[in-house]
Amino acid sequence: MSEVQFKKVAIVGAGAIGGWMGVHLAQAGAQVSVLARVDTLQALQKSGLQMHQGGTLHSVPVSASNDAATLGVQDLVVISVKAPALASVAAQVGPLIGPNTVVLTAMNGVPWWFLQGFGGPVAGRSLSSVDPEGAIAQALPAQHIIGCVVHASCSVDAPGVIRHHFGDGLIVGEPSGESSPRVQALHALLQQAGFNATLSPQIQKDIWYKLWGNMTVNPVSAITGATTDRILDDELVRGFISNVMLEAKAIGERIGIPIAQEPEDRHAMTRKLGAFKTSMLQDVQAGKPVELDALVSAVRELGQLTQVATPFTDALLGLSRLHASGLGLYPAQ
């Protein structure tokens, strides 16, 4: 069933995660296309999509274009771009999407569709922090979406050349929570492609739980330049982070996604990963726009919608956006 339904797959954002997924899906027999620009487009047209994994270089041929109309309607569109690029990407992908196309969002943070069919007292609301004009929701209608949470570490060696470090987890789920035939077929395809794929009955909970760790350490590292071990070793910083996490935990409880852990439980998990640079710190050092809105602004907005006070989250957002806008990596307020 998965082979029939998801034969034509387009990757939008063939960076670290999108490229990793594209190689595996091509190896599983999918006909993979990539919407790419400039250097990545040239590299893909010349050498295909390449990935270093476990000492082996895997290379797969792909169709690559900077024009979605050239690639045509797909069965599955994997969107794996950084949140600041999404509005621009959403405006380009229309020709990839037919009536039955599934759009899989493999991105960090709170997505624009988070409250569709979910959220208790705030269900159905749109989030202006991640989709201020509603243009993303219009370009990528909710009925096409399946959510995805990625638990893997990959990097880009060069345009079109990915390096897989560790982890192969993908959690997928319908925003409504139903176990639809299409999500079952997608889950089967991902397993067949070699991912450790899990089918979630509530994908928003998985998104929120990953965010619970990401939303604090990422911006703090971006401001300070510190690796995660140094951040958690400073008891004052760790205490501040814990307070932000408690605010997010309270918001989660209001919208139906309680977290059983305490912040210190999550810190212990992060410590086990060793000293690493977060993705946001890497973006700052590379001069790339930062994902503050999907990771922090959206939590603040959900706090306002659910009437949970968020003084610590507000402080984190204010400092982070002041720092990032001073570097030209976030819009000036």
Secondary structure per residue as TSV (DSSP state, phi and psi in degrees):
chain	resnum	aa	ss	phi	psi
A	1	M	-	360.0	-43.5
A	2	S	H	-63.2	-38.4
A	3	E	H	-62.7	-42.0
A	4	V	H	-66.1	-44.6
A	5	Q	H	-78.1	-31.9
A	6	F	T	-125.1	54.2
A	7	K	S	-79.0	-42.6
A	8	K	E	-99.6	118.1
A	9	V	E	-125.1	129.3
A	10	A	E	-111.7	134.1
A	11	I	E	-100.7	124.9
A	12	V	E	-112.3	105.4
A	13	G	-	101.5	72.4
A	14	A	-	-87.3	53.0
A	15	G	S	-86.5	-147.2
A	16	A	H	-59.0	-55.2
A	17	I	H	-78.2	-44.6
A	18	G	H	-61.0	-40.6
A	19	G	H	-66.1	-43.0
A	20	W	H	-59.3	-45.7
A	21	M	H	-66.2	-40.4
A	22	G	H	-61.1	-43.3
A	23	V	H	-61.3	-47.9
A	24	H	H	-62.8	-42.0
A	25	L	H	-67.0	-37.6
A	26	A	H	-65.6	-40.8
A	27	Q	H	-65.1	-25.6
A	28	A	T	-84.2	1.3
A	29	G	T	105.2	-0.4
A	30	A	-	-73.3	150.5
A	31	Q	E	-89.5	101.5
A	32	V	E	-97.0	129.4
A	33	S	E	-116.1	155.3
A	34	V	E	-131.8	128.9
A	35	L	E	-89.6	113.4
A	36	A	-	-142.7	167.3
A	37	R	-	-131.2	160.1
A	38	V	H	46.3	-118.5
A	39	D	H	-64.1	-41.3
A	40	T	H	-64.6	-41.8
A	41	L	H	-59.0	-48.1
A	42	Q	H	-60.9	-43.7
A	43	A	H	-63.9	-41.5
A	44	L	H	-68.3	-39.4
A	45	Q	H	-68.0	-30.4
A	46	K	H	-85.5	-46.0
A	47	S	H	-123.7	2.8
A	48	G	-	73.4	-170.1
A	49	L	E	-94.5	129.6
A	50	Q	E	-123.0	147.8
A	51	M	E	-146.3	128.6
A	52	H	E	-87.5	122.4
A	53	Q	E	-147.0	124.1
A	54	G	T	55.5	38.8
A	55	G	T	81.7	1.1
A	56	T	E	-115.9	141.6
A	57	L	E	-97.3	115.4
A	58	H	E	-97.2	136.3
A	59	S	E	-133.7	130.2
A	60	V	E	-129.9	139.3
A	61	P	-	-74.4	141.1
A	62	V	-	-138.0	156.5
A	63	S	E	-86.7	126.4
A	64	A	E	-126.4	138.2
A	65	S	E	-154.4	157.3
A	66	N	S	-96.0	7.1
A	67	D	-	-125.8	112.5
A	68	A	H	-59.2	-32.9
A	69	A	H	-62.9	-32.2
A	70	T	H	-65.2	-35.7
A	71	L	H	-80.1	-31.5
A	72	G	-	79.9	-177.6
A	73	V	-	-67.1	135.9
A	74	Q	E	-115.1	160.8
A	75	D	E	-80.9	-36.3
A	76	L	E	-138.5	131.1
A	77	V	E	-118.5	117.6
A	78	V	E	-96.9	115.7
A	79	I	E	-101.9	113.1
A	80	S	-	-134.0	69.2
A	81	V	-	-118.6	162.9
A	82	K	-	-69.6	144.0
A	83	A	G	-51.7	-38.9
A	84	P	G	-62.1	-21.7
A	85	A	G	-89.5	-6.6
A	86	L	H	-66.0	-40.9
A	87	A	H	-60.5	-43.1
A	88	S	H	-66.6	-40.7
A	89	V	H	-66.7	-43.5
A	90	A	H	-57.9	-34.5
A	91	A	T	-70.4	-17.4
A	92	Q	T	-100.1	-18.2
A	93	V	-	-90.3	-1.8
A	94	G	G	-45.5	-47.0
A	95	P	G	-64.6	-13.6
A	96	L	G	-82.0	-16.4
A	97	I	E	-107.9	114.2
A	98	G	E	-100.4	-176.3
A	99	P	E	-58.9	-30.6
A	100	N	E	-110.0	9.4
A	101	T	E	-67.5	135.2
A	102	V	E	-95.6	133.5
A	103	V	E	-109.6	113.8
A	104	L	E	-99.5	118.1
A	105	T	E	-96.7	104.0
A	106	A	E	-104.2	76.4
A	107	M	-	-136.6	160.5
A	108	N	S	-84.5	155.7
A	109	G	S	86.1	-171.0
A	110	V	-	-82.7	121.2
A	111	P	-	-82.7	163.7
A	112	W	T	-62.8	-24.5
A	113	W	T	-94.4	10.8
A	114	F	T	-54.3	-38.3
A	115	L	T	-98.7	12.4
A	116	Q	T	-78.9	115.1
A	117	G	T	70.7	21.9
A	118	F	-	-161.3	156.1
A	119	G	-	119.5	7.7
A	120	G	G	57.5	-121.4
A	121	P	G	-65.8	-17.1
A	122	V	G	-113.9	14.6
A	123	A	T	-56.4	140.3
A	124	G	T	86.1	-8.3
A	125	R	-	-74.3	149.5
A	126	S	-	-96.4	155.7
A	127	L	-	-108.7	107.8
A	128	S	T	-69.4	-20.3
A	129	S	T	-66.8	-30.7
A	130	V	T	-108.8	-16.7
A	131	D	-	-145.0	70.2
A	132	P	T	-58.7	-36.2
A	133	E	T	-97.3	-5.2
A	134	G	S	76.0	10.2
A	135	A	H	-71.2	-33.1
A	136	I	H	-67.7	-45.4
A	137	A	H	-61.9	-33.4
A	138	Q	H	-72.7	-40.0
A	139	A	H	-76.5	-29.5
A	140	L	S	-125.7	78.4
A	141	P	-	-59.1	145.3
A	142	A	G	-55.8	-32.1
A	143	Q	G	-68.0	-14.8
A	144	H	G	-89.2	-13.7
A	145	I	E	-83.7	135.9
A	146	I	E	-123.9	133.0
A	147	G	E	-83.7	154.5
A	148	C	E	-145.0	134.2
A	149	V	E	-114.9	128.1
A	150	V	E	-101.7	129.8
A	151	H	E	-120.8	82.5
A	152	A	E	-159.3	154.8
A	153	S	E	-118.9	119.5
A	154	C	E	-137.4	160.0
A	155	S	E	-141.5	169.7
A	156	V	E	-105.7	117.7
A	157	D	E	-76.4	-40.4
A	158	A	E	-161.4	166.4
A	159	P	T	-52.1	125.8
A	160	G	T	77.6	2.7
A	161	V	E	-122.0	112.4
A	162	I	E	-106.2	149.0
A	163	R	E	-122.7	123.3
A	164	H	E	-92.4	128.4
A	165	H	E	-98.6	-61.4
A	166	F	E	-158.8	162.3
A	167	G	E	83.7	143.4
A	168	D	E	-145.5	28.8
A	169	G	E	-89.4	132.1
A	170	L	E	-130.3	126.4
A	171	I	E	-109.6	126.3
A	172	V	E	-124.4	151.8
A	173	G	E	-170.3	149.8
A	174	E	-	-69.7	139.6
A	175	P	T	-54.6	-31.2
A	176	S	T	-77.3	-15.3
A	177	G	-	88.2	-6.1
A	178	E	-	-74.9	152.9
A	179	S	-	-94.4	76.1
A	180	S	-	-75.9	159.3
A	181	P	H	-56.0	-37.1
A	182	R	H	-71.4	-35.5
A	183	V	H	-74.2	-32.1
A	184	Q	H	-65.3	-41.2
A	185	A	H	-65.8	-40.5
A	186	L	H	-65.3	-42.6
A	187	H	H	-58.9	-43.5
A	188	A	H	-63.7	-42.2
A	189	L	H	-61.7	-44.9
A	190	L	H	-64.7	-38.3
A	191	Q	H	-64.3	-43.3
A	192	Q	H	-61.5	-32.1
A	193	A	T	-81.5	1.5
A	194	G	T	96.3	7.2
A	195	F	-	-84.8	152.5
A	196	N	E	-86.0	82.1
A	197	A	E	-94.8	135.5
A	198	T	E	-121.0	139.2
A	199	L	E	-97.3	118.3
A	200	S	-	-97.2	136.0
A	201	P	S	-79.5	-9.0
A	202	Q	-	-154.7	83.8
A	203	I	H	-63.1	-28.4
A	204	Q	H	-61.4	-34.6
A	205	K	H	-66.3	-39.6
A	206	D	H	-67.7	-39.5
A	207	I	H	-62.1	-45.5
A	208	W	H	-66.5	-38.5
A	209	Y	H	-67.7	-41.4
A	210	K	H	-64.7	-42.8
A	211	L	H	-60.0	-34.3
A	212	W	H	-57.2	-32.6
A	213	G	H	-88.6	-39.3
A	214	N	H	-68.8	-36.8
A	215	M	H	-69.6	-15.4
A	216	T	H	-105.4	-55.7
A	217	V	H	-64.4	-36.2
A	218	N	H	-58.6	-59.4
A	219	P	H	-64.6	-36.4
A	220	V	H	-62.7	-40.3
A	221	S	H	-67.3	-36.3
A	222	A	H	-64.4	-39.0
A	223	I	H	-72.1	-43.7
A	224	T	H	-94.3	-21.5
A	225	G	-	77.1	8.2
A	226	A	-	-89.0	148.6
A	227	T	-	-77.7	165.8
A	228	T	H	-61.5	-35.8
A	229	D	H	-64.0	-41.9
A	230	R	H	-67.8	-35.9
A	231	I	H	-62.7	-46.1
A	232	L	H	-77.8	-19.2
A	233	D	H	-76.9	-18.3
A	234	D	S	-88.9	112.6
A	235	E	H	-65.9	-29.9
A	236	L	H	-70.9	-42.4
A	237	V	H	-67.1	-43.0
A	238	R	H	-61.5	-39.4
A	239	G	H	-63.4	-41.3
A	240	F	H	-62.6	-46.5
A	241	I	H	-59.1	-43.5
A	242	S	H	-60.0	-38.4
A	243	N	H	-67.2	-38.4
A	244	V	H	-60.8	-43.9
A	245	M	H	-64.2	-36.0
A	246	L	H	-66.4	-34.9
A	247	E	H	-65.2	-44.9
A	248	A	H	-63.8	-36.6
A	249	K	H	-62.5	-42.2
A	250	A	H	-64.8	-39.1
A	251	I	H	-63.4	-45.4
A	252	G	H	-55.2	-42.1
A	253	E	H	-62.6	-36.7
A	254	R	H	-68.8	-31.1
A	255	I	H	-102.5	5.5
A	256	G	T	97.2	19.1
A	257	I	-	-131.0	70.8
A	258	P	-	-67.8	148.7
A	259	I	-	-111.1	125.7
A	260	A	-	-76.0	-23.9
A	261	Q	S	-79.9	166.1
A	262	E	-	-102.8	159.0
A	263	P	H	-51.3	-41.0
A	264	E	H	-61.9	-30.6
A	265	D	H	-63.0	-42.1
A	266	R	H	-71.5	-37.9
A	267	H	H	-58.6	-39.7
A	268	A	H	-62.1	-39.3
A	269	M	H	-65.2	-42.5
A	270	T	H	-64.2	-38.5
A	271	R	H	-59.9	-34.8
A	272	K	H	-64.3	-20.3
A	273	L	T	-79.3	-7.0
A	274	G	-	82.4	-164.2
A	275	A	S	-87.0	111.9
A	276	F	-	-139.5	155.3
A	277	K	-	-84.9	128.0
A	278	T	-	-68.5	164.3
A	279	S	H	-63.4	-33.8
A	280	M	H	-70.9	-37.0
A	281	L	H	-64.7	-41.1
A	282	Q	H	-61.4	-40.2
A	283	D	H	-63.1	-44.3
A	284	V	H	-60.2	-45.8
A	285	Q	H	-67.2	-26.7
A	286	A	H	-90.7	-0.8
A	287	G	T	71.6	30.3
A	288	K	-	-102.3	150.8
A	289	P	-	-56.9	145.0
A	290	V	-	-99.0	152.9
A	291	E	-	-89.1	43.2
A	292	L	H	-63.5	-37.5
A	293	D	I	-67.5	-44.0
A	294	A	I	-69.6	-28.5
A	295	L	I	-93.7	-35.1
A	296	V	I	-123.0	-48.9
A	297	S	I	-58.9	-38.2
A	298	A	H	-65.2	-35.7
A	299	V	H	-67.3	-41.7
A	300	R	H	-61.3	-42.8
A	301	E	H	-64.9	-40.9
A	302	L	H	-64.3	-33.2
A	303	G	H	-62.5	-43.2
A	304	Q	H	-64.5	-41.8
A	305	L	H	-65.5	-34.5
A	306	T	H	-99.0	1.6
A	307	Q	T	60.7	40.2
A	308	V	-	-102.2	124.6
A	309	A	-	-67.9	138.7
A	310	T	-	-132.3	55.2
A	311	P	H	-62.0	-36.8
A	312	F	H	-73.2	-40.4
A	313	T	H	-62.7	-40.4
A	314	D	H	-60.4	-43.3
A	315	A	H	-64.4	-43.2
A	316	L	H	-61.3	-43.7
A	317	L	H	-66.1	-45.0
A	318	G	H	-59.9	-47.8
A	319	L	H	-65.5	-41.7
A	320	S	H	-66.3	-43.8
A	321	R	H	-74.6	-30.6
A	322	L	H	-64.6	-44.3
A	323	H	H	-62.9	-49.2
A	324	A	H	-69.3	-38.5
A	325	S	H	-69.3	-31.1
A	326	G	H	-64.5	-26.0
A	327	L	T	-92.9	-0.4
A	328	G	T	76.3	22.4
A	329	L	S	-109.2	6.5
A	330	Y	S	-156.1	143.2
A	331	P	-	-59.4	135.8
A	332	A	-	-64.5	141.6
A	333	Q	-	-77.4	360.0
